[in-house]
Structures are given as structure tokens and as C-alpha cells.
Amino acid sequence: MHLWRSSVYGPVRSRRLGLSLGLNLLPADRKFCNYDCPYCECGLTPPGGGRGRLPTVEELSTELQGRIAQLKAAGTPPQALTMAGNGEPTLHPQFPQMVDAVCALRHQLLPGAKVVVLSNATRVDKPEVFQALLRVDERQLKLDGATERSFRLLNAPLGKFSLGDLVRCLRRFAGDLVIQTLLTRGTVRGEPVDNTTADEVAAYVALLQEIKPRWVALYSLDRESPEPGLQKLPESELERVAAQVRRVGIPAETY
């Protein structure tokens, strides 16, 4: 299990974002999420979605301002400020205020940097969350399973959230979003799963044509998975799926 132990971490070198400084809006000592993805590097979700102390807007702002100053003094200013961390960032009750504070610091200290959010899109129906996501430069939102069965196995949403709910949330951005997809196969809790089969990929491409993202990021397992039955796929497998996405006019990159 890999947890970020502070509200600001990195920077890390990202093929997608360049030098990215991570922002963890969630507890430093546990995962806090409304998904229980079996591949999550933060481990499995505790019962009830997780609990713990959340950082305040003021704490995040102070820590971020200090870290930006350090990196600028070292001649390595970050190219992106990325909200991700130990679970789902939009679960923070002050997520809109967090977005505004980060954007304000970016304008003041790093005018060339992007503000990015990595999210599972489950809270897009909340007007304040949707509007906050519109205020950042890039929204990278998750779509792993293109059928209800694969969605439930690969994301295990807590509560009654369905694949249809997710697609409806993703369509609200009218194409101004990036889709992130983990490709894998194996077993989850003893159940076989493979989101790279011909039927799964055809369903996935059809959903992408509905959602119309600006581009798609396809990746496989990078760190050890909490579910040992899942496999890391080779680049050739990712490229096979990417080619089918590109065939319908949607740019796709593999990682």
C-alpha cells in the first residue's frame, strides 16, 4: 500500500503532465474513497469509505506556497499542480474552495502551470463539484469498465452508483475532459475479468463516442496491486486498444 504522507508531494515526472506537484486533499494516514478499485496503489478502501482528518484550505495553501518557493529557488518549477492523493479528491467537503485556493496560487506564483484534477467523476451531480471541476485546466476522469459487470469488478463503487450514472456524469463535460483507463485482466475476488476482450473494447469505444473526450490515456498496472490476481499488460496490448480508439477519431496515448 502506497499512501502520500503530506498534503503536497513530489514533484514527480509525468509523461502526461511533465514535472507535476501532487496535492493530497485527503487524510495522510489512510485511503478515503467511494470506489474500492482492486488495483489501487493506496490499497483497498476501509469500511464506510474511510475516515480520518482532512487538511484545511489554509493548511494546503501554506504547504503549497512553501513548496513552490523551494522548487522555484532550485530552478525546477512544476509544470502542473495535480489534485489526486489518497483516494477521491472531490470527497473533501471544501473541494471547491481547495480548487479556488490552488488556482489563485498558480496565478500568483506559477502562471505557466496547469491545475489538474484526477477524479472518478462520481460527484459530478453536485453542482458545486461540477463547477469547481470546470474551473481547473484539465479534468482527467476514470472509465475502466465498459459493461456493468467489468465496471463493478474493476471499480467496486460504494453505494448504488452504476455505469450508466458514470457515463451520464462524464457526458456533462461536453467533451472537455480526458478519460483515464486502466487495462488489465485476471481475477478479482475469484471472478474473472478482462477489459481488453473484443466485446469489452467495442463497448468501450462506443461509450467514448458518446462522451467525446479530448483524448484518452490508457495505462496498465505500475505498482503492486492489492488484488494479486490482476496482470500488468505489455505495451503491445495497450497499443492494440489505443488503435481502436484512434480509429473513431479520438486521440489515445499509452503509458
C-alpha positions, 0 to 999 in steps of 0.5 A, spaced: 500 500 500 502 506 497 499 512 501 502 520 500 504 522 507 503 530 506 498 534 503 503 536 497 508 531 494 513 530 489 514 533 484 514 527 480 515 526 472 509 525 468 509 523 461 502 526 461 503 532 465 511 533 465 514 535 472 507 535 476 506 537 484 501 532 487 496 535 492 493 530 497 486 533 499 485 527 503 487 524 510 495 522 510 494 516 514 489 512 510 485 511 503 478 515 503 474 513 497 467 511 494 470 506 489 474 500 492 478 499 485 482 492 486 488 495 483 489 501 487 496 503 489 493 506 496 490 499 497 483 497 498 478 502 501 476 501 509 469 500 511 464 506 510 469 509 505 474 511 510 475 516 515 480 520 518 482 528 518 482 532 512 487 538 511 484 545 511 484 550 505 489 554 509 493 548 511 494 546 503 495 553 501 501 554 506 504 547 504 503 549 497 506 556 497 512 553 501 513 548 496 513 552 490 518 557 493 523 551 494 522 548 487 522 555 484 529 557 488 532 550 485 530 552 478 525 546 477 518 549 477 512 544 476 509 544 470 502 542 473 499 542 480 495 535 480 489 534 485 489 526 486 492 523 493 489 518 497 483 516 494 477 521 491 479 528 491 472 531 490 470 527 497 473 533 501 467 537 503 471 544 501 473 541 494 471 547 491 474 552 495 481 547 495 480 548 487 479 556 488 485 556 493 490 552 488 488 556 482 489 563 485 496 560 487 498 558 480 496 565 478 500 568 483 506 564 483 506 559 477 502 562 471 505 557 466 502 551 470 496 547 469 491 545 475 489 538 474 484 534 477 484 526 477 477 524 479 472 518 478 467 523 476 462 520 481 460 527 484 459 530 478 451 531 480 453 536 485 453 542 482 458 545 486 463 539 484 461 540 477 463 547 477 469 547 481 471 541 476 470 546 470 474 551 473 481 547 473 485 546 466 484 539 465 479 534 468 482 527 467 476 522 469 476 514 470 472 509 465 475 502 466 469 498 465 465 498 459 459 493 461 456 493 468 459 487 470 467 489 468 465 496 471 463 493 478 469 488 478 474 493 476 471 499 480 467 496 486 463 503 487 460 504 494 453 505 494 448 504 488 452 508 483 452 504 476 455 505 469 450 508 466 450 514 472 458 514 470 457 515 463 451 520 464 456 524 469 462 524 464 457 526 458 456 533 462 463 535 460 461 536 453 467 533 451 472 537 455 475 532 459 480 526 458 478 519 460 483 515 464 483 507 463 486 502 466 487 495 462 488 489 465 485 482 466 485 476 471 481 475 477 478 479 482 475 476 488 475 469 484 471 472 478 474 473 472 475 479 468 478 482 462 477 489 459 481 488 453 476 482 450 473 484 443 466 485 446 469 489 452 473 494 447 467 495 442 463 497 448 468 501 450 469 505 444 462 506 443 461 509 450 467 514 448 463 516 442 458 518 446 462 522 451 467 525 446 473 526 450 479 530 448 483 524 448 484 518 452 490 515 456 490 508 457 495 505 462 496 498 465 498 496 472 505 500 475 505 498 482 503 492 486 496 491 486 492 489 492 488 484 488 494 479 486 490 476 481 490 482 476 496 482 470 500 488 468 499 488 460 505 489 455 505 495 451 503 491 445 496 490 448 495 497 450 497 499 443 492 494 440 486 498 444 489 505 443 488 503 435 481 502 436 480 508 439 484 512 434 480 509 429 473 513 431 477 519 431 479 520 438 486 521 440 489 515 445 496 515 448 499 509 452 503 509 458 
